[in-house]
Amino acid sequence: MIGIPILFIILGILIKYGKLYFLIAGYNTMSKEEQTKVDIAGIATVFRNAMFGMAFLMIAGFCIAAKLNNPMVETASFFGAILIGIPYLLVKANSKKFVLKETDKSQ
């Protein structure tokens, strides 16, 4: 089950530093005009942080489960990471914080 956190880390790196923004649901379906109104670098940072956070919780659960010899800890950490990470990602990425304000071009 350690493969899933590794996948999350890789996806976080690819979205943020590889600029694979098409992996962000909804972004590639926006018109080019709508895309210019969004701070995609900020959203990519949120995705990276959320992916890294979920991966950290899963790896911590894996290590604790191995130490305690209790696989339920690993399962609980996996679902806990998903249940915390996904809503955080959705709420934070869809906030108005990442909508760029239009500047007044007449000045």
N, CA, C and O atoms as CSV, one atom per row, in Angstrom:
chain,resi,resn,atom,element,x,y,z
A,1,MET,N,N,0.820,-1.191,0.000
A,1,MET,CA,C,0.000,0.000,0.000
A,1,MET,C,C,0.872,1.267,0.000
A,1,MET,O,O,0.348,2.381,-0.026
A,2,ILE,N,N,2.158,1.099,0.029
A,2,ILE,CA,C,3.069,2.242,0.017
A,2,ILE,C,C,3.120,2.881,-1.372
A,2,ILE,O,O,3.609,4.001,-1.521
A,3,GLY,N,N,2.626,2.187,-2.372
A,3,GLY,CA,C,2.629,2.710,-3.741
A,3,GLY,C,C,1.725,3.919,-3.917
A,3,GLY,O,O,2.030,4.805,-4.715
A,4,ILE,N,N,0.635,3.968,-3.198
A,4,ILE,CA,C,-0.311,5.087,-3.327
A,4,ILE,C,C,0.310,6.396,-2.845
A,4,ILE,O,O,0.193,7.404,-3.543
A,5,PRO,N,N,0.967,6.424,-1.678
A,5,PRO,CA,C,1.629,7.682,-1.287
A,5,PRO,C,C,2.718,8.107,-2.271
A,5,PRO,O,O,2.897,9.297,-2.531
A,6,ILE,N,N,3.435,7.141,-2.809
A,6,ILE,CA,C,4.466,7.474,-3.800
A,6,ILE,C,C,3.813,8.080,-5.041
A,6,ILE,O,O,4.329,9.045,-5.604
A,7,LEU,N,N,2.686,7.523,-5.465
A,7,LEU,CA,C,1.940,8.080,-6.601
A,7,LEU,C,C,1.487,9.506,-6.300
A,7,LEU,O,O,1.578,10.377,-7.165
A,8,PHE,N,N,1.002,9.753,-5.088
A,8,PHE,CA,C,0.569,11.103,-4.707
A,8,PHE,C,C,1.744,12.086,-4.746
A,8,PHE,O,O,1.585,13.222,-5.193
A,9,ILE,N,N,2.907,11.660,-4.285
A,9,ILE,CA,C,4.085,12.529,-4.310
A,9,ILE,C,C,4.467,12.843,-5.749
A,9,ILE,O,O,4.754,13.992,-6.084
A,10,ILE,N,N,4.470,11.831,-6.594
A,10,ILE,CA,C,4.811,12.032,-8.010
A,10,ILE,C,C,3.805,12.970,-8.674
A,10,ILE,O,O,4.197,13.874,-9.411
A,11,LEU,N,N,2.511,12.763,-8.419
A,11,LEU,CA,C,1.492,13.640,-9.001
A,11,LEU,C,C,1.647,15.077,-8.514
A,11,LEU,O,O,1.518,16.017,-9.298
A,12,GLY,N,N,1.922,15.249,-7.231
A,12,GLY,CA,C,2.140,16.596,-6.692
A,12,GLY,C,C,3.301,17.300,-7.371
A,12,GLY,O,O,3.214,18.483,-7.699
A,13,ILE,N,N,4.388,16.571,-7.580
A,13,ILE,CA,C,5.561,17.145,-8.254
A,13,ILE,C,C,5.240,17.469,-9.706
A,13,ILE,O,O,5.594,18.540,-10.200
A,14,LEU,N,N,4.577,16.551,-10.386
A,14,LEU,CA,C,4.266,16.768,-11.803
A,14,LEU,C,C,3.319,17.940,-12.016
A,14,LEU,O,O,3.481,18.712,-12.960
A,15,ILE,N,N,2.330,18.073,-11.138
A,15,ILE,CA,C,1.368,19.172,-11.297
A,15,ILE,C,C,2.048,20.512,-11.011
A,15,ILE,O,O,1.870,21.469,-11.764
A,16,LYS,N,N,2.815,20.583,-9.941
A,16,LYS,CA,C,3.429,21.860,-9.552
A,16,LYS,C,C,4.630,22.215,-10.419
A,16,LYS,O,O,4.683,23.307,-10.985
A,17,TYR,N,N,5.586,21.311,-10.528
A,17,TYR,CA,C,6.844,21.642,-11.194
A,17,TYR,C,C,6.880,21.219,-12.661
A,17,TYR,O,O,7.588,21.820,-13.468
A,18,GLY,N,N,6.107,20.177,-13.002
A,18,GLY,CA,C,6.039,19.743,-14.398
A,18,GLY,C,C,4.972,20.486,-15.176
A,18,GLY,O,O,4.839,20.316,-16.388
A,19,LYS,N,N,4.209,21.315,-14.468
A,19,LYS,CA,C,3.138,22.118,-15.060
A,19,LYS,C,C,2.147,21.275,-15.858
A,19,LYS,O,O,1.700,21.671,-16.934
A,20,LEU,N,N,1.814,20.111,-15.315
A,20,LEU,CA,C,0.817,19.251,-15.945
A,20,LEU,C,C,-0.572,19.646,-15.430
A,20,LEU,O,O,-1.251,18.882,-14.745
A,21,TYR,N,N,-0.957,20.862,-15.789
A,21,TYR,CA,C,-2.206,21.420,-15.288
A,21,TYR,C,C,-3.428,20.705,-15.835
A,21,TYR,O,O,-4.518,20.830,-15.276
A,22,PHE,N,N,-3.269,19.962,-16.910
A,22,PHE,CA,C,-4.412,19.228,-17.452
A,22,PHE,C,C,-4.870,18.135,-16.487
A,22,PHE,O,O,-5.967,17.599,-16.647
A,23,LEU,N,N,-4.061,17.798,-15.499
A,23,LEU,CA,C,-4.465,16.823,-14.495
A,23,LEU,C,C,-5.431,17.420,-13.468
A,23,LEU,O,O,-6.050,16.690,-12.695
A,24,ILE,N,N,-5.554,18.732,-13.466
A,24,ILE,CA,C,-6.473,19.409,-12.556
A,24,ILE,C,C,-7.844,19.450,-13.224
A,24,ILE,O,O,-8.033,20.093,-14.257
A,25,ALA,N,N,-8.782,18.758,-12.616
A,25,ALA,CA,C,-10.120,18.630,-13.202
A,25,ALA,C,C,-10.750,19.996,-13.429
A,25,ALA,O,O,-10.770,20.839,-12.532
A,26,GLY,N,N,-11.256,20.201,-14.618
A,26,GLY,CA,C,-11.961,21.426,-14.954
A,26,GLY,C,C,-11.095,22.479,-15.602
A,26,GLY,O,O,-11.607,23.315,-16.347
A,27,TYR,N,N,-9.804,22.467,-15.346
A,27,TYR,CA,C,-8.950,23.522,-15.890
A,27,TYR,C,C,-8.824,23.414,-17.404
A,27,TYR,O,O,-8.930,24.417,-18.109
A,28,ASN,N,N,-8.601,22.212,-17.904
A,28,ASN,CA,C,-8.406,22.070,-19.351
A,28,ASN,C,C,-9.703,22.198,-20.143
A,28,ASN,O,O,-9.669,22.327,-21.367
A,29,THR,N,N,-10.840,22.165,-19.462
A,29,THR,CA,C,-12.111,22.353,-20.163
A,29,THR,C,C,-12.538,23.814,-20.201
A,29,THR,O,O,-13.511,24.168,-20.868
A,30,MET,N,N,-11.799,24.666,-19.477
A,30,MET,CA,C,-12.081,26.106,-19.514
A,30,MET,C,C,-11.613,26.682,-20.846
A,30,MET,O,O,-10.692,26.164,-21.476
A,31,SER,N,N,-12.260,27.750,-21.252
A,31,SER,CA,C,-11.784,28.455,-22.445
A,31,SER,C,C,-10.464,29.131,-22.104
A,31,SER,O,O,-10.151,29.326,-20.930
A,32,LYS,N,N,-9.697,29.485,-23.113
A,32,LYS,CA,C,-8.411,30.160,-22.883
A,32,LYS,C,C,-8.616,31.469,-22.119
A,32,LYS,O,O,-7.787,31.851,-21.293
A,33,GLU,N,N,-9.724,32.147,-22.403
A,33,GLU,CA,C,-10.034,33.400,-21.707
A,33,GLU,C,C,-10.273,33.149,-20.225
A,33,GLU,O,O,-9.787,33.903,-19.383
A,34,GLU,N,N,-11.027,32.084,-19.896
A,34,GLU,CA,C,-11.279,31.756,-18.499
A,34,GLU,C,C,-9.991,31.325,-17.797
A,34,GLU,O,O,-9.786,31.643,-16.626
A,35,GLN,N,N,-9.123,30.602,-18.512
A,35,GLN,CA,C,-7.870,30.144,-17.920
A,35,GLN,C,C,-6.971,31.314,-17.518
A,35,GLN,O,O,-6.232,31.222,-16.538
A,36,THR,N,N,-7.032,32.404,-18.265
A,36,THR,CA,C,-6.202,33.565,-17.924
A,36,THR,C,C,-6.696,34.278,-16.666
A,36,THR,O,O,-5.969,35.082,-16.084
A,37,LYS,N,N,-7.912,33.991,-16.249
A,37,LYS,CA,C,-8.481,34.619,-15.051
A,37,LYS,C,C,-8.238,33.801,-13.782
A,37,LYS,O,O,-8.733,34.146,-12.709
A,38,VAL,N,N,-7.475,32.718,-13.911
A,38,VAL,CA,C,-7.242,31.820,-12.784
A,38,VAL,C,C,-5.751,31.780,-12.456
A,38,VAL,O,O,-4.911,31.694,-13.351
A,39,ASP,N,N,-5.436,31.844,-11.175
A,39,ASP,CA,C,-4.053,31.709,-10.715
A,39,ASP,C,C,-3.719,30.218,-10.640
A,39,ASP,O,O,-3.794,29.603,-9.577
A,40,ILE,N,N,-3.353,29.655,-11.783
A,40,ILE,CA,C,-3.114,28.217,-11.850
A,40,ILE,C,C,-1.884,27.807,-11.052
A,40,ILE,O,O,-1.833,26.694,-10.528
A,41,ALA,N,N,-0.898,28.683,-10.951
A,41,ALA,CA,C,0.287,28.364,-10.149
A,41,ALA,C,C,-0.097,28.216,-8.675
A,41,ALA,O,O,0.425,27.343,-7.980
A,42,GLY,N,N,-1.000,29.060,-8.205
A,42,GLY,CA,C,-1.481,28.950,-6.825
A,42,GLY,C,C,-2.263,27.676,-6.593
A,42,GLY,O,O,-2.098,27.015,-5.567
A,43,ILE,N,N,-3.111,27.333,-7.541
A,43,ILE,CA,C,-3.887,26.096,-7.429
A,43,ILE,C,C,-2.953,24.895,-7.475
A,43,ILE,O,O,-3.152,23.929,-6.739
A,44,ALA,N,N,-1.939,24.944,-8.329
A,44,ALA,CA,C,-0.974,23.847,-8.410
A,44,ALA,C,C,-0.233,23.672,-7.083
A,44,ALA,O,O,0.076,22.551,-6.681
A,45,THR,N,N,0.046,24.777,-6.413
A,45,THR,CA,C,0.694,24.709,-5.101
A,45,THR,C,C,-0.219,24.035,-4.085
A,45,THR,O,O,0.239,23.235,-3.269
A,46,VAL,N,N,-1.503,24.353,-4.134
A,46,VAL,CA,C,-2.470,23.708,-3.240
A,46,VAL,C,C,-2.512,22.206,-3.521
A,46,VAL,O,O,-2.527,21.399,-2.591
A,47,PHE,N,N,-2.530,21.837,-4.784
A,47,PHE,CA,C,-2.542,20.419,-5.145
A,47,PHE,C,C,-1.285,19.725,-4.627
A,47,PHE,O,O,-1.371,18.643,-4.046
A,48,ARG,N,N,-0.112,20.341,-4.833
A,48,ARG,CA,C,1.138,19.746,-4.353
A,48,ARG,C,C,1.089,19.550,-2.844
A,48,ARG,O,O,1.410,18.474,-2.340
A,49,ASN,N,N,0.684,20.595,-2.125
A,49,ASN,CA,C,0.643,20.511,-0.670
A,49,ASN,C,C,-0.339,19.449,-0.185
A,49,ASN,O,O,-0.037,18.704,0.748
A,50,ALA,N,N,-1.504,19.378,-0.808
A,50,ALA,CA,C,-2.500,18.381,-0.418
A,50,ALA,C,C,-2.005,16.968,-0.713
A,50,ALA,O,O,-2.168,16.064,0.107
A,51,MET,N,N,-1.403,16.781,-1.880
A,51,MET,CA,C,-0.882,15.459,-2.241
A,51,MET,C,C,0.241,15.046,-1.287
A,51,MET,O,O,0.282,13.901,-0.838
A,52,PHE,N,N,1.149,15.972,-0.977
A,52,PHE,CA,C,2.236,15.665,-0.057
A,52,PHE,C,C,1.690,15.371,1.346
A,52,PHE,O,O,2.160,14.454,2.020
A,53,GLY,N,N,0.699,16.152,1.778
A,53,GLY,CA,C,0.109,15.923,3.096
A,53,GLY,C,C,-0.561,14.568,3.205
A,53,GLY,O,O,-0.384,13.860,4.196
A,54,MET,N,N,-1.332,14.204,2.187
A,54,MET,CA,C,-1.982,12.888,2.204
A,54,MET,C,C,-0.938,11.779,2.172
A,54,MET,O,O,-1.079,10.777,2.874
A,55,ALA,N,N,0.105,11.947,1.367
A,55,ALA,CA,C,1.172,10.944,1.296
A,55,ALA,C,C,1.866,10.800,2.644
A,55,ALA,O,O,2.159,9.688,3.081
A,56,PHE,N,N,2.129,11.936,3.306
A,56,PHE,CA,C,2.778,11.890,4.617
A,56,PHE,C,C,1.933,11.111,5.625
A,56,PHE,O,O,2.459,10.273,6.358
A,57,LEU,N,N,0.630,11.384,5.666
A,57,LEU,CA,C,-0.239,10.668,6.601
A,57,LEU,C,C,-0.262,9.169,6.311
A,57,LEU,O,O,-0.256,8.351,7.231
A,58,MET,N,N,-0.289,8.816,5.033
A,58,MET,CA,C,-0.306,7.402,4.670
A,58,MET,C,C,1.008,6.711,5.023
A,58,MET,O,O,0.998,5.589,5.528
A,59,ILE,N,N,2.136,7.369,4.764
A,59,ILE,CA,C,3.436,6.781,5.093
A,59,ILE,C,C,3.603,6.664,6.601
A,59,ILE,O,O,4.139,5.671,7.092
A,60,ALA,N,N,3.147,7.675,7.339
A,60,ALA,CA,C,3.205,7.609,8.801
A,60,ALA,C,C,2.369,6.443,9.314
A,60,ALA,O,O,2.794,5.720,10.216
A,61,GLY,N,N,1.183,6.260,8.743
A,61,GLY,CA,C,0.335,5.134,9.129
A,61,GLY,C,C,0.980,3.803,8.809
A,61,GLY,O,O,0.878,2.853,9.585
A,62,PHE,N,N,1.649,3.731,7.654
A,62,PHE,CA,C,2.353,2.513,7.259
A,62,PHE,C,C,3.452,2.180,8.270
A,62,PHE,O,O,3.588,1.030,8.688
A,63,CYS,N,N,4.229,3.183,8.658
A,63,CYS,CA,C,5.327,2.975,9.606
A,63,CYS,C,C,4.810,2.599,10.991
A,63,CYS,O,O,5.349,1.701,11.638
A,64,ILE,N,N,3.778,3.280,11.435
A,64,ILE,CA,C,3.199,2.973,12.758
A,64,ILE,C,C,2.584,1.581,12.756
A,64,ILE,O,O,2.721,0.844,13.732
A,65,ALA,N,N,1.905,1.211,11.668
A,65,ALA,CA,C,1.302,-0.122,11.569
A,65,ALA,C,C,2.372,-1.204,11.603
A,65,ALA,O,O,2.184,-2.249,12.225
A,66,ALA,N,N,3.501,-0.953,10.930
A,66,ALA,CA,C,4.591,-1.929,10.944
A,66,ALA,C,C,5.198,-2.054,12.343
A,66,ALA,O,O,5.523,-3.152,12.797
A,67,LYS,N,N,5.346,-0.906,13.021
A,67,LYS,CA,C,5.918,-0.905,14.374
A,67,LYS,C,C,5.006,-1.624,15.368
A,67,LYS,O,O,5.478,-2.382,16.214
A,68,LEU,N,N,3.707,-1.384,15.261
A,68,LEU,CA,C,2.738,-1.990,16.186
A,68,LEU,C,C,2.248,-3.361,15.724
A,68,LEU,O,O,1.536,-4.057,16.448
A,69,ASN,N,N,2.640,-3.733,14.511
A,69,ASN,CA,C,2.171,-4.977,13.908
A,69,ASN,C,C,0.644,-5.032,13.887
A,69,ASN,O,O,0.030,-6.039,14.238
A,70,ASN,N,N,0.050,-3.899,13.458
A,70,ASN,CA,C,-1.407,-3.770,13.413
A,70,ASN,C,C,-1.802,-3.145,12.081
A,70,ASN,O,O,-1.704,-1.927,11.931
A,71,PRO,N,N,-2.246,-3.941,11.109
A,71,PRO,CA,C,-2.583,-3.400,9.786
A,71,PRO,C,C,-3.784,-2.449,9.787
A,71,PRO,O,O,-3.975,-1.704,8.826
A,72,MET,N,N,-4.584,-2.464,10.836
A,72,MET,CA,C,-5.733,-1.556,10.903
A,72,MET,C,C,-5.291,-0.097,11.001
A,72,MET,O,O,-6.009,0.802,10.563
A,73,VAL,N,N,-4.126,0.136,11.569
A,73,VAL,CA,C,-3.604,1.498,11.670
A,73,VAL,C,C,-3.324,2.036,10.272
A,73,VAL,O,O,-3.622,3.193,9.975
A,74,GLU,N,N,-2.752,1.196,9.418
A,74,GLU,CA,C,-2.461,1.605,8.043
A,74,GLU,C,C,-3.746,1.910,7.284
A,74,GLU,O,O,-3.820,2.901,6.557
A,75,THR,N,N,-4.745,1.072,7.447
A,75,THR,CA,C,-6.033,1.290,6.784
A,75,THR,C,C,-6.690,2.575,7.272
A,75,THR,O,O,-7.212,3.357,6.477
A,76,ALA,N,N,-6.658,2.787,8.585
A,76,ALA,CA,C,-7.258,3.999,9.160
A,76,ALA,C,C,-6.533,5.250,8.673
A,76,ALA,O,O,-7.174,6.260,8.383
A,77,SER,N,N,-5.209,5.193,8.580
A,77,SER,CA,C,-4.466,6.366,8.115
A,77,SER,C,C,-4.732,6.637,6.642
A,77,SER,O,O,-4.790,7.792,6.221
A,78,PHE,N,N,-4.894,5.577,5.857
A,78,PHE,CA,C,-5.208,5.749,4.440
A,78,PHE,C,C,-6.541,6.469,4.263
A,78,PHE,O,O,-6.624,7.481,3.567
A,79,PHE,N,N,-7.580,5.938,4.900
A,79,PHE,CA,C,-8.901,6.549,4.750
A,79,PHE,C,C,-8.969,7.917,5.433
A,79,PHE,O,O,-9.668,8.811,4.957
A,80,GLY,N,N,-8.253,8.084,6.537
A,80,GLY,CA,C,-8.192,9.387,7.191
A,80,GLY,C,C,-7.559,10.439,6.289
A,80,GLY,O,O,-8.038,11.570,6.206
A,81,ALA,N,N,-6.481,10.057,5.618
A,81,ALA,CA,C,-5.802,10.985,4.703
A,81,ALA,C,C,-6.720,11.379,3.557
A,81,ALA,O,O,-6.776,12.548,3.174
A,82,ILE,N,N,-7.433,10.414,3.012
A,82,ILE,CA,C,-8.351,10.694,1.902
A,82,ILE,C,C,-9.517,11.563,2.372
A,82,ILE,O,O,-9.885,12.531,1.706
A,83,LEU,N,N,-10.097,11.212,3.529
A,83,LEU,CA,C,-11.255,11.952,4.035
A,83,LEU,C,C,-10.915,13.372,4.470
A,83,LEU,O,O,-11.790,14.237,4.487
A,84,ILE,N,N,-9.675,13.620,4.816
A,84,ILE,CA,C,-9.242,14.973,5.157
A,84,ILE,C,C,-8.731,15.698,3.914
A,84,ILE,O,O,-9.070,16.860,3.687
A,85,GLY,N,N,-7.926,15.025,3.120
A,85,GLY,CA,C,-7.249,15.647,1.985
A,85,GLY,C,C,-8.148,16.073,0.848
A,85,GLY,O,O,-8.004,17.181,0.331
A,86,ILE,N,N,-9.063,15.225,0.449
A,86,ILE,CA,C,-9.919,15.540,-0.700
A,86,ILE,C,C,-10.818,16.745,-0.418
A,86,ILE,O,O,-10.846,17.668,-1.233
A,87,PRO,N,N,-11.554,16.781,0.695
A,87,PRO,CA,C,-12.359,17.993,0.956
A,87,PRO,C,C,-11.508,19.250,1.083
A,87,PRO,O,O,-11.899,20.313,0.603
A,88,TYR,N,N,-10.347,19.140,1.725
A,88,TYR,CA,C,-9.444,20.293,1.830
A,88,TYR,C,C,-9.062,20.784,0.440
A,88,TYR,O,O,-9.111,21.980,0.154
A,89,LEU,N,N,-8.684,19.851,-0.411
A,89,LEU,CA,C,-8.273,20.189,-1.772
A,89,LEU,C,C,-9.404,20.851,-2.540
A,89,LEU,O,O,-9.182,21.855,-3.217
A,90,LEU,N,N,-10.587,20.319,-2.450
A,90,LEU,CA,C,-11.727,20.881,-3.181
A,90,LEU,C,C,-12.102,22.274,-2.689
A,90,LEU,O,O,-12.341,23.180,-3.488
A,91,VAL,N,N,-12.153,22.437,-1.388
A,91,VAL,CA,C,-12.548,23.740,-0.825
A,91,VAL,C,C,-11.479,24.789,-1.108
A,91,VAL,O,O,-11.794,25.893,-1.554
A,92,LYS,N,N,-10.232,24.457,-0.854
A,92,LYS,CA,C,-9.142,25.421,-1.012
A,92,LYS,C,C,-8.927,25.797,-2.488
A,92,LYS,O,O,-8.758,26.975,-2.802
A,93,ALA,N,N,-8.932,24.820,-3.384
A,93,ALA,CA,C,-8.682,25.094,-4.804
A,93,ALA,C,C,-9.827,25.860,-5.458
A,93,ALA,O,O,-9.611,26.578,-6.434
A,94,ASN,N,N,-11.038,25.716,-4.935
A,94,ASN,CA,C,-12.185,26.403,-5.516
A,94,ASN,C,C,-12.506,27.725,-4.823
A,94,ASN,O,O,-13.541,28.336,-5.093
A,95,SER,N,N,-11.632,28.161,-3.943
A,95,SER,CA,C,-11.885,29.431,-3.258
A,95,SER,C,C,-11.628,30.598,-4.205
A,95,SER,O,O,-10.945,30.457,-5.219
A,96,LYS,N,N,-12.172,31.722,-3.861
A,96,LYS,CA,C,-12.026,32.927,-4.685
A,96,LYS,C,C,-10.600,33.477,-4.641
A,96,LYS,O,O,-10.257,34.385,-5.398
A,97,LYS,N,N,-9.786,32.929,-3.766
A,97,LYS,CA,C,-8.396,33.371,-3.631
A,97,LYS,C,C,-7.616,33.202,-4.941
A,97,LYS,O,O,-6.665,33.942,-5.193
A,98,PHE,N,N,-8.007,32.252,-5.758
A,98,PHE,CA,C,-7.264,31.950,-6.979
A,98,PHE,C,C,-7.893,32.530,-8.238
A,98,PHE,O,O,-7.489,32.190,-9.350
A,99,VAL,N,N,-8.878,33.404,-8.067
A,99,VAL,CA,C,-9.450,34.123,-9.202
A,99,VAL,C,C,-8.698,35.443,-9.308
A,99,VAL,O,O,-8.700,36.249,-8.378
A,100,LEU,N,N,-8.058,35.652,-10.449
A,100,LEU,CA,C,-7.274,36.871,-10.637
A,100,LEU,C,C,-8.187,38.064,-10.821
A,100,LEU,O,O,-9.191,37.995,-11.531
A,101,LYS,N,N,-7.831,39.147,-10.179
A,101,LYS,CA,C,-8.596,40.384,-10.323
A,101,LYS,C,C,-8.150,41.108,-11.582
A,101,LYS,O,O,-6.957,41.183,-11.874
A,102,GLU,N,N,-9.096,41.630,-12.315
A,102,GLU,CA,C,-8.749,42.372,-13.522
A,102,GLU,C,C,-8.233,43.745,-13.112
A,102,GLU,O,O,-8.811,44.412,-12.254
A,103,THR,N,N,-7.151,44.147,-13.734
A,103,THR,CA,C,-6.580,45.460,-13.437
A,103,THR,C,C,-7.215,46.505,-14.354
A,103,THR,O,O,-7.617,46.201,-15.477
A,104,ASP,N,N,-7.295,47.708,-13.871
A,104,ASP,CA,C,-7.853,48.795,-14.650
A,104,ASP,C,C,-6.828,49.231,-15.704
A,104,ASP,O,O,-5.793,49.794,-15.349
A,105,LYS,N,N,-7.087,48.990,-16.949
A,105,LYS,CA,C,-6.130,49.260,-18.014
A,105,LYS,C,C,-6.170,50.703,-18.504
A,105,LYS,O,O,-5.347,51.090,-19.333
A,106,SER,N,N,-7.101,51.498,-18.013
A,106,SER,CA,C,-7.207,52.885,-18.475
A,106,SER,C,C,-6.200,53.798,-17.793
A,106,SER,O,O,-5.992,54.918,-18.259
A,107,GLN,N,N,-5.570,53.367,-16.715
A,107,GLN,CA,C,-4.614,54.223,-15.993
A,107,GLN,C,C,-3.209,53.972,-16.430
A,107,GLN,O,O,-2.283,54.606,-15.924
